[in-house]
């Protein structure tokens, strides 16, 4: 019996309709599912990136705080040296009359200790309104004939540091009283606080703020804000004034560190800029997924890889910034300790290691004689010498100040050979410092180094134990006259193992 053609047509029509419905259903369902997956993935990766960024800017901000506290300590030290001078303390022109000879001596003292070229004010103001030393027109104009009372009121209010003397917070000032009738004034332009940290801003939209206790901005890398204005509310509410921990908000990731003078150093990263790579990629992924529904699953794998790649690049940039000492480019203290502990807990087959701890002899005198800018150049030059002498595979770090450390991998199996290896490297390092000091092209102060080395041949020792041994050896080098090296536990060996030269 032949098939009913009308029924066949009806069946074909129903089947075609069902086919269209199924295809249309999948054409809609697949992009919807894909969009949901991408949205969830975007949210998860965004959260991870925010948390990682928060940790990175926290570490970076702490390093900047240390450097900034150090710079402000220089100003305080300069002013403190003047205020503690016996002549300055005893001189009172209001009570005892003006003495031109003493004032000339005080002026010379001020000139001697005004070590920072950026000083706008470096003077002593007396209760009768007179002053000795350098004073800016801005300060005189701002205070008028009430100069001393205004300074005295600011000192009582702030305890020393203030940015409120000149309108617009364009100047930061340290005040200290050498006697009851005088106030020592030392001022720098506020922009000096953030002038040298713009290179640390590793992400678009990232900014650094210095604010007082009331979160009034004193200086900032953000060109859209004016010193003297308050921090934006969506930033200030994320400032942790108590624990100095990073905070993650809808619009900003914020880290605030309290400085030694109780001002705040605040780093911000806008989440819009932080998440831009993820959002851009996700947007194009959704558009392409809607157009190419049947290829959605294969495409999402491609886009996921692309997203992960962008996130990985961002995270890698953050890791490099967080692991690097800003001044010298070597590994910073925290990362160096982690790398050493990880290396010693999972050593390469049949490898030994040496931890060489070194510092710059009499570095404080370099800073005192030449200033901290020259001191920083000496630290950079010293780090460059480390890079030139030690291998690229060695782990080289700056622990802080003028202290450096190197973890060196060795393959010699006999301890005497290990000692010879370490001794040879230390000798080459000392010789290179000597050659650099004697070079006609050398413009920096010549420096020497004392070193201490500790050898690891297996065992449970980590960074702390090995560092303690190297530190003990370095101390021995200091006692022996500096400009030498000592290997821990090798005092009974021949002269090569304690750093003496033939």
Backbone torsions as a table, in degrees:
resi	resn	phi	psi	omega
1	UNK	NA	130.8	-178.1
2	UNK	-74.8	151.8	-177.7
3	UNK	-77.1	141.2	178.7
4	UNK	-66.1	117.8	-176.9
5	UNK	-64.6	-34.0	179.2
6	UNK	-66.3	-39.4	178.7
7	UNK	-66.0	-38.5	179.2
8	UNK	-64.0	-42.3	178.3
9	UNK	-62.8	-40.9	179.8
10	UNK	-64.7	-41.3	179.0
11	UNK	-65.5	-45.0	178.4
12	UNK	-60.3	-38.2	179.7
13	UNK	-65.7	-43.3	179.4
14	UNK	-65.5	-42.2	179.2
15	UNK	-63.6	-42.9	178.1
16	UNK	-62.8	-40.7	178.4
17	UNK	-64.0	-42.1	178.5
18	UNK	-64.5	-40.1	179.6
19	UNK	-61.9	-43.9	179.0
20	UNK	-62.5	-41.4	179.5
21	UNK	-63.1	-42.3	-180.0
22	UNK	-65.2	-46.8	-179.9
23	UNK	-62.2	-44.6	179.9
24	UNK	-63.4	-39.7	179.4
25	UNK	-61.0	-47.2	178.9
26	UNK	-68.0	-35.3	179.5
27	UNK	-62.4	-31.6	177.5
28	UNK	-86.8	-43.0	-173.2
29	UNK	-66.1	-43.5	-176.2
30	UNK	-61.8	-48.0	177.1
31	UNK	-62.6	-36.7	179.4
32	UNK	-62.9	-47.5	178.7
33	UNK	-61.7	-42.7	-179.9
34	UNK	-62.1	-42.7	178.7
35	UNK	-62.0	-42.4	178.9
36	UNK	-61.9	-42.9	179.3
37	UNK	-61.8	-44.3	-179.5
38	UNK	-65.7	-38.5	178.8
39	UNK	-64.0	-45.3	178.8
40	UNK	-64.1	-41.8	179.1
41	UNK	-63.9	-41.8	178.3
42	UNK	-60.0	-42.8	179.9
43	UNK	-64.8	-43.7	-178.6
44	UNK	-65.6	-47.0	-179.4
45	UNK	-67.0	-35.2	177.0
46	UNK	-62.1	-42.6	178.9
47	UNK	-63.6	-44.4	-179.9
48	UNK	-62.2	-43.5	-178.6
49	UNK	-66.4	-38.4	177.1
50	UNK	-61.6	-45.8	-178.7
51	UNK	-63.9	-42.7	-179.7
52	UNK	-65.9	-41.0	177.8
53	UNK	-62.4	-41.6	178.8
54	UNK	-58.1	-43.6	179.6
55	UNK	-66.8	-39.5	-178.6
56	UNK	-66.4	-46.7	-178.3
57	UNK	-70.6	-25.2	175.6
58	UNK	-64.5	-47.0	179.1
59	UNK	-64.8	-43.0	-179.5
60	UNK	-64.0	-42.3	-177.8
61	UNK	-65.5	-36.0	178.2
62	UNK	-65.9	-38.0	177.4
63	UNK	-65.4	-43.5	179.2
64	UNK	-62.9	-39.1	179.2
65	UNK	-60.1	-44.8	-180.0
66	UNK	-59.7	-44.9	-179.9
67	UNK	-65.2	-40.7	-178.0
68	UNK	-69.6	-41.7	176.1
69	UNK	-59.6	-38.4	179.0
70	UNK	-64.7	-41.4	179.4
71	UNK	-64.6	-41.2	179.9
72	UNK	-70.2	-29.7	177.2
73	UNK	-65.8	-31.6	177.1
74	UNK	-62.7	-45.9	178.6
75	UNK	-61.0	-44.8	179.6
76	UNK	-62.0	-39.1	-179.9
77	UNK	-66.3	-41.5	177.8
78	UNK	-60.2	-48.7	-179.8
79	UNK	-65.6	-38.6	-178.9
80	UNK	-65.1	-36.2	178.7
81	UNK	-64.8	-39.4	177.8
82	UNK	-66.5	-47.2	-175.8
83	UNK	-65.4	-22.7	-178.9
84	UNK	-95.1	0.8	178.6
85	UNK	-68.8	134.3	-175.8
86	UNK	-59.5	-41.7	-179.7
87	UNK	-64.4	-42.7	178.9
88	UNK	-63.0	-42.9	-178.0
89	UNK	-63.5	-40.7	-172.6
90	UNK	-85.2	-16.8	-173.8
91	UNK	-82.5	127.9	178.2
92	UNK	-141.0	92.3	-177.7
93	UNK	-66.5	-23.8	-179.6
94	UNK	-71.4	-43.2	-175.7
95	UNK	-84.0	-41.1	-170.5
96	UNK	-111.0	-2.3	-179.2
97	UNK	92.3	160.9	-176.6
98	UNK	-78.2	133.9	176.5
99	UNK	-123.3	103.2	-176.1
100	UNK	-57.0	-36.8	-179.0
101	UNK	-65.9	-44.3	179.0
102	UNK	-66.0	-40.0	179.9
103	UNK	-65.0	-35.5	176.1
104	UNK	-64.9	-39.6	178.1
105	UNK	-65.4	-41.3	178.5
106	UNK	-66.0	-39.4	177.8
107	UNK	-61.2	-39.2	177.7
108	UNK	-65.3	-39.6	177.5
109	UNK	-62.4	-42.9	178.1
110	UNK	-61.3	-43.9	179.3
111	UNK	-62.4	-38.6	-178.4
112	UNK	-62.8	-41.3	-173.7
113	UNK	-97.0	0.2	175.6
114	UNK	-81.9	73.5	-169.9
115	UNK	-82.6	-18.3	-178.7
116	UNK	-94.1	124.7	-177.1
117	UNK	-67.0	-17.2	-176.4
118	UNK	-84.5	-2.5	-177.5
119	UNK	-54.1	129.3	171.2
120	UNK	-96.7	-29.6	174.5
121	UNK	-134.2	132.6	172.2
122	UNK	-153.0	87.0	-169.8
123	UNK	-152.8	172.0	172.9
124	UNK	-117.7	125.7	179.4
125	UNK	-106.7	132.7	-178.8
126	UNK	-102.8	162.9	-172.0
127	UNK	-65.4	-16.9	176.2
128	UNK	-88.7	5.5	178.5
129	UNK	92.3	-8.7	177.7
130	UNK	-76.7	163.4	179.6
131	UNK	-149.0	159.0	173.9
132	UNK	-126.0	131.5	177.5
133	UNK	108.7	-168.3	-174.4
134	UNK	-85.0	124.6	177.8
135	UNK	-135.3	138.6	-174.8
136	UNK	-83.3	151.9	175.5
137	UNK	-61.9	-34.3	-179.0
138	UNK	-61.7	-42.8	-179.6
139	UNK	-68.1	-42.1	178.9
140	UNK	-62.6	-43.6	-179.5
141	UNK	-65.9	-39.1	-177.6
142	UNK	-68.5	-34.0	-174.9
143	UNK	-100.2	-23.8	179.0
144	UNK	61.1	-140.2	-178.7
145	UNK	-82.6	6.0	177.6
146	UNK	-109.9	33.0	-174.7
147	UNK	-56.4	-54.2	-176.6
148	UNK	-64.9	-48.3	179.2
149	UNK	-58.3	-38.8	179.9
150	UNK	-66.8	-42.3	178.0
151	UNK	-64.1	-41.4	-179.2
152	UNK	-64.9	-40.3	178.0
153	UNK	-65.3	-42.1	178.8
154	UNK	-63.9	-38.2	179.4
155	UNK	-65.6	-43.1	179.4
156	UNK	-65.4	-37.0	-177.6
157	UNK	-72.4	-42.6	-171.4
158	UNK	-98.6	-22.1	-176.3
159	UNK	81.0	2.6	178.3
160	UNK	153.2	-59.3	-176.1
161	UNK	-94.6	136.4	176.2
162	UNK	-150.1	151.6	174.6
163	UNK	-126.2	13.9	-171.3
164	UNK	-99.9	1.7	-174.8
165	UNK	-72.1	-37.1	-176.8
166	UNK	-113.4	135.6	-178.4
167	UNK	-57.8	138.8	179.3
168	UNK	87.7	4.3	178.6
169	UNK	52.9	37.7	-177.3
170	UNK	-81.0	-5.4	-176.9
171	UNK	-138.4	139.3	172.8
172	UNK	-110.5	133.7	-169.2
173	UNK	-129.6	138.1	173.9
174	UNK	-110.6	129.5	-177.4
175	UNK	-118.5	139.7	177.2
176	UNK	-152.5	141.6	-177.1
177	UNK	-99.3	116.6	173.8
178	UNK	-76.1	-28.4	174.5
179	UNK	-154.4	-178.2	-172.9
180	UNK	-70.3	-14.1	-176.1
181	UNK	-115.6	11.0	-175.5
182	UNK	-141.9	150.2	175.7
183	UNK	-132.4	126.0	174.3
184	UNK	-82.3	129.8	-177.2
185	UNK	-120.1	124.6	175.1
186	UNK	-131.2	119.5	-175.0
187	UNK	-128.2	146.1	172.3
188	UNK	-129.7	153.0	172.6
189	UNK	-60.9	140.6	-176.4
190	UNK	-61.5	-31.2	-177.2
191	UNK	-63.7	-18.6	178.3
192	UNK	-59.9	-25.7	-178.3
193	UNK	-64.7	-35.7	-173.9
194	UNK	-116.2	3.7	-174.5
195	UNK	-60.3	-38.9	-170.9
196	UNK	-99.4	9.6	-176.4
197	UNK	-112.5	6.8	-178.8
198	UNK	-63.0	-31.5	179.0
199	UNK	-67.0	-18.2	179.6
200	UNK	-80.9	-12.7	-179.0
201	UNK	-79.8	96.7	-168.5
202	UNK	-93.1	6.0	-177.4
203	UNK	-140.0	143.2	177.7
204	UNK	-57.5	131.2	178.7
205	UNK	87.0	-7.8	179.2
206	UNK	-73.7	137.6	-177.8
207	UNK	-141.2	157.1	177.7
208	UNK	-120.5	133.4	178.7
209	UNK	-124.2	143.6	166.7
210	UNK	-113.0	123.0	-176.2
211	UNK	-132.3	154.4	178.8
212	UNK	-81.9	-171.1	-176.2
213	UNK	-60.1	-29.7	-179.0
214	UNK	-89.4	7.7	-178.8
215	UNK	62.6	34.2	168.8
216	UNK	-87.5	130.2	-173.4
217	UNK	-70.6	129.5	176.2
218	UNK	-100.3	-42.2	178.7
219	UNK	-153.3	154.9	-176.8
220	UNK	-161.7	151.9	170.6
221	UNK	-84.1	-6.4	-179.6
222	UNK	-83.8	110.5	-176.5
223	UNK	-73.9	-9.8	-178.3
224	UNK	-87.0	-8.9	-179.3
225	UNK	-109.6	155.4	-178.7
226	UNK	-109.5	128.7	174.2
227	UNK	-54.1	137.6	-175.9
228	UNK	102.5	-14.3	176.8
229	UNK	-91.6	161.4	179.1
230	UNK	-80.5	153.0	172.7
231	UNK	-59.1	148.7	175.0
232	UNK	-56.2	144.1	-177.4
233	UNK	-58.8	-40.8	-178.1
234	UNK	-71.9	-6.8	171.3
235	UNK	-99.8	-47.1	-174.7
236	UNK	-62.4	-32.8	-179.9
237	UNK	-71.9	-12.1	177.9
238	UNK	-98.3	0.4	-179.8
239	UNK	-77.6	117.8	177.8
240	UNK	-87.5	98.7	-175.7
241	UNK	-77.5	-17.5	-173.5
242	UNK	-94.4	-56.4	-170.5
243	UNK	-101.0	-7.6	-179.6
244	UNK	54.9	43.4	178.8
245	UNK	-104.7	148.7	179.7
246	UNK	-67.2	147.2	-179.0
247	UNK	-126.1	141.3	-179.1
248	UNK	-112.6	120.8	177.8
249	UNK	-116.2	-178.6	179.7
250	UNK	-69.1	-32.6	-174.9
251	UNK	-108.9	-24.5	-176.6
252	UNK	-141.1	150.2	162.7
253	UNK	-104.1	125.6	-169.9
254	UNK	-128.6	135.8	170.1
255	UNK	-128.4	132.2	-179.9
256	UNK	-125.1	130.2	176.8
257	UNK	-118.6	131.4	177.9
258	UNK	-82.3	124.2	-179.3
259	UNK	-80.5	171.0	-176.1
260	UNK	-62.4	-27.1	178.2
261	UNK	-93.5	13.4	176.5
262	UNK	71.9	13.0	165.2
263	UNK	-78.9	168.5	-178.6
264	UNK	-114.4	136.9	172.1
265	UNK	-105.4	116.2	-169.2
266	UNK	-122.2	124.9	175.6
267	UNK	-108.9	132.7	-179.8
268	UNK	-127.8	142.3	172.3
269	UNK	-128.6	120.2	178.3
270	UNK	-70.1	131.9	-178.7
271	UNK	-64.7	-26.3	179.0
272	UNK	-61.2	-45.1	178.2
273	UNK	-71.9	-36.7	-178.6
274	UNK	-61.8	-40.8	-174.4
275	UNK	-95.4	0.2	-175.8
276	UNK	-56.9	-44.9	179.0
277	UNK	-58.9	-41.5	-179.7
278	UNK	-66.7	-44.9	-176.6
279	UNK	-67.8	-38.5	178.4
280	UNK	-62.5	-46.9	-179.4
281	UNK	-64.9	-42.0	-179.2
282	UNK	-62.9	-40.9	-179.1
283	UNK	-60.2	-47.1	179.6
284	UNK	-67.9	-32.6	178.3
285	UNK	-63.6	-41.3	-180.0
286	UNK	-66.2	-43.4	-179.7
287	UNK	-60.9	-46.8	-179.5
288	UNK	-65.9	-36.6	-179.4
289	UNK	-64.3	-38.3	179.0
290	UNK	-66.5	-41.9	-178.9
291	UNK	-70.0	-40.0	-176.6
292	UNK	-114.6	69.3	-174.4
293	UNK	-62.4	-42.1	-176.0
294	UNK	-67.6	-23.6	179.6
295	UNK	-101.5	15.4	-173.2
296	UNK	-61.9	-43.8	-175.4
297	UNK	-64.2	-45.3	178.0
298	UNK	-64.1	-35.4	-178.2
299	UNK	-71.1	-34.7	-179.4
300	UNK	-64.2	-32.3	175.9
301	UNK	-63.4	-42.4	178.8
302	UNK	-63.4	-45.5	-178.6
303	UNK	-67.3	-36.9	178.0
304	UNK	-60.7	-44.1	178.6
305	UNK	-61.7	-38.4	-179.7
306	UNK	-67.8	-40.9	178.4
307	UNK	-63.6	-48.0	-179.6
308	UNK	-59.5	-38.4	178.4
309	UNK	-61.3	-43.9	178.4
310	UNK	-64.4	-43.3	178.9
311	UNK	-63.2	-42.5	-179.1
312	UNK	-61.9	-40.8	178.2
313	UNK	-62.9	-43.0	179.1
314	UNK	-63.2	-45.8	-179.2
315	UNK	-63.4	-40.1	179.3
316	UNK	-62.5	-40.2	177.7
317	UNK	-63.1	-41.0	178.4
318	UNK	-64.4	-41.9	-179.5
319	UNK	-61.3	-43.7	-179.1
320	UNK	-62.0	-44.5	178.9
321	UNK	-61.9	-41.5	-175.6
322	UNK	-72.3	-28.2	-176.4
323	UNK	-89.3	-9.3	-170.8
324	UNK	-103.8	135.9	171.6
325	UNK	-70.8	125.3	-170.9
326	UNK	-63.3	-33.1	-174.8
327	UNK	-80.6	-47.7	-170.0
328	UNK	-101.0	-17.6	-176.3
329	UNK	81.6	-1.0	175.9
330	UNK	-81.7	173.8	176.9
331	UNK	-66.4	139.1	179.6
332	UNK	-80.2	172.9	-171.4
333	UNK	-59.3	-50.8	-176.2
334	UNK	-60.0	-47.8	-178.8
335	UNK	-67.7	-36.9	179.4
336	UNK	-60.9	-46.0	179.5
337	UNK	-60.5	-43.7	-179.5
338	UNK	-63.1	-42.7	-178.8
339	UNK	-65.1	-42.6	179.8
340	UNK	-63.4	-47.2	179.5
341	UNK	-60.1	-42.3	-179.7
342	UNK	-66.3	-40.0	-179.1
343	UNK	-66.3	-43.5	-177.5
344	UNK	-73.6	-25.8	177.6
345	UNK	-81.1	-20.9	176.9
346	UNK	-134.0	66.7	-174.7
347	UNK	-72.3	155.1	173.7
348	UNK	-67.4	154.7	-177.9
349	UNK	-57.4	130.8	173.3
350	UNK	57.3	33.2	179.1
351	UNK	-107.9	146.7	169.1
352	UNK	-116.9	166.1	-177.8
353	UNK	-137.2	153.2	173.4
354	UNK	-126.7	131.9	173.7
355	UNK	-102.2	115.9	-178.1
356	UNK	-109.1	116.7	-177.7
357	UNK	-106.5	129.5	-175.5
358	UNK	-141.9	152.5	170.8
359	UNK	-140.0	171.9	-178.7
360	UNK	-92.7	123.4	-179.8
361	UNK	-63.7	131.9	173.9
362	UNK	56.7	37.0	-177.8
363	UNK	-65.1	-33.0	-179.7
364	UNK	-59.0	-37.3	-179.4
365	UNK	-68.0	-30.5	175.7
366	UNK	-63.1	-46.6	178.0
367	UNK	-62.0	-42.8	-177.3
368	UNK	-66.4	-39.3	-176.7
369	UNK	-80.1	-40.7	-168.8
370	UNK	-110.8	-12.5	-178.7
371	UNK	95.7	162.3	-174.7
372	UNK	-72.6	-27.3	177.4
373	UNK	-62.9	-44.9	176.7
374	UNK	-66.4	-38.3	177.3
375	UNK	-58.1	-41.0	177.8
376	UNK	-63.5	-40.0	178.2
377	UNK	-64.7	-37.0	177.1
378	UNK	-63.9	-42.1	178.4
379	UNK	-62.0	-42.4	178.5
380	UNK	-63.1	-43.5	179.8
381	UNK	-63.7	-40.4	178.7
382	UNK	-63.3	-42.7	178.3
383	UNK	-63.5	-36.9	178.1
384	UNK	-64.9	-38.4	176.7
385	UNK	-62.7	-41.1	175.9
386	UNK	-58.5	-45.4	179.6
387	UNK	-61.0	-37.3	-176.5
388	UNK	-74.4	-34.0	-175.0
389	UNK	-85.5	-43.2	-175.9
390	UNK	-87.9	159.2	-176.4
391	UNK	-72.9	159.2	178.5
392	UNK	-63.5	-29.8	-178.4
393	UNK	-80.1	-13.4	177.8
394	UNK	-72.9	148.2	179.5
395	UNK	-90.4	117.8	-175.4
396	UNK	-117.6	126.5	-176.0
397	UNK	-139.3	158.4	171.9
398	UNK	-109.4	122.4	-176.7
399	UNK	-86.7	-13.8	-178.8
400	UNK	134.9	149.2	-179.9
401	UNK	57.2	-126.7	179.0
402	UNK	-105.7	22.5	-178.1
403	UNK	-101.4	129.1	-178.6
404	UNK	-128.9	159.3	-178.3
405	UNK	-147.5	144.9	178.5
406	UNK	-132.9	131.9	171.8
407	UNK	-103.1	119.7	-172.8
408	UNK	-116.8	125.2	178.1
409	UNK	-85.7	138.7	-179.2
410	UNK	-135.4	155.6	-177.3
411	UNK	-117.3	-3.9	178.9
412	UNK	-63.5	140.6	-177.6
413	UNK	-96.0	-23.3	-179.9
414	UNK	-91.9	134.3	-176.1
415	UNK	-61.3	-37.5	179.3
416	UNK	-61.6	-36.7	177.5
417	UNK	-69.0	-36.5	176.3
418	UNK	-62.0	-43.8	179.7
419	UNK	-62.3	-42.9	178.8
420	UNK	-61.3	-40.5	179.7
421	UNK	-60.9	-49.9	-179.9
422	UNK	-62.5	-43.6	-179.4
423	UNK	-59.9	-41.3	-179.3
424	UNK	-64.5	-43.1	-179.7
425	UNK	-64.9	-44.2	179.7
426	UNK	-62.4	-40.3	179.8
427	UNK	-64.2	-42.7	179.5
428	UNK	-63.6	-36.2	179.5
429	UNK	-66.4	-47.6	179.1
430	UNK	-61.9	-42.9	179.9
431	UNK	-61.7	-39.6	-179.0
432	UNK	-66.4	-38.4	175.5
433	UNK	-61.8	-40.8	179.1
434	UNK	-64.3	-43.6	179.6
435	UNK	-63.1	-40.9	179.3
436	UNK	-64.1	-40.0	-179.7
437	UNK	-64.1	-33.2	-176.6
438	UNK	-92.2	-0.5	-178.1
439	UNK	-72.0	139.6	179.2
440	UNK	-68.1	-23.4	-179.0
441	UNK	-86.1	-4.6	-176.4
442	UNK	-74.2	117.7	-179.6
443	UNK	-103.9	-12.4	-178.8
444	UNK	-90.9	159.8	175.6
445	UNK	-58.6	137.7	178.3
446	UNK	-70.0	137.3	179.0
447	UNK	-131.5	156.3	172.6
448	UNK	-120.9	174.5	-176.6
449	UNK	-138.0	142.0	169.4
450	UNK	-104.3	138.0	-174.9
451	UNK	-131.1	150.5	172.8
452	UNK	-134.1	135.5	-176.8
453	UNK	-125.3	144.8	174.9
454	UNK	-131.7	134.0	-176.2
455	UNK	-101.6	134.1	177.9
456	UNK	-111.1	122.3	-179.7
457	UNK	-119.0	27.4	-178.2
458	UNK	109.1	157.4	179.7
459	UNK	123.8	-178.8	-174.7
460	UNK	-82.9	-1.0	-176.3
461	UNK	-61.5	139.6	173.9
462	UNK	-115.2	-161.6	-176.5
463	UNK	-59.5	-46.9	-173.6
464	UNK	-59.5	-45.7	-178.0
465	UNK	-66.5	-44.4	-178.8
466	UNK	-67.8	-38.9	178.1
467	UNK	-62.4	-40.5	179.7
468	UNK	-60.8	-41.4	179.0
469	UNK	-66.1	-44.5	-179.7
470	UNK	-64.3	-37.0	178.3
471	UNK	-65.0	-40.7	177.1
472	UNK	-61.5	-41.7	179.0
473	UNK	-66.4	-39.3	177.9
474	UNK	-62.5	-40.6	178.8
475	UNK	-60.6	-38.7	177.4
476	UNK	-63.2	-38.7	177.2
477	UNK	-63.0	-39.1	178.2
478	UNK	-62.4	-43.6	-178.1
479	UNK	-66.2	-27.3	-178.0
480	UNK	-86.5	7.0	173.4
481	UNK	113.2	3.0	177.8
482	UNK	70.0	-179.9	-179.6
483	UNK	54.3	42.6	-178.6
484	UNK	-158.0	-173.9	-179.6
485	UNK	-141.3	158.5	178.3
486	UNK	-139.8	137.8	176.9
487	UNK	-103.9	125.2	-174.3
488	UNK	-58.9	130.1	175.6
489	UNK	80.1	9.6	-175.9
490	UNK	-116.9	19.5	-177.7
491	UNK	-63.2	-22.0	-177.7
492	UNK	-90.4	0.6	-179.5
493	UNK	-88.8	-178.7	-179.6
494	UNK	-65.6	171.0	-170.0
495	UNK	-58.5	-27.2	-177.0
496	UNK	-63.0	-27.9	-174.2
497	UNK	-83.0	-8.9	177.7
498	UNK	-114.1	10.2	173.3
499	UNK	88.5	1.5	178.6
500	UNK	-76.4	150.4	178.9
501	UNK	-101.0	149.1	179.5
502	UNK	-70.3	NA	NA
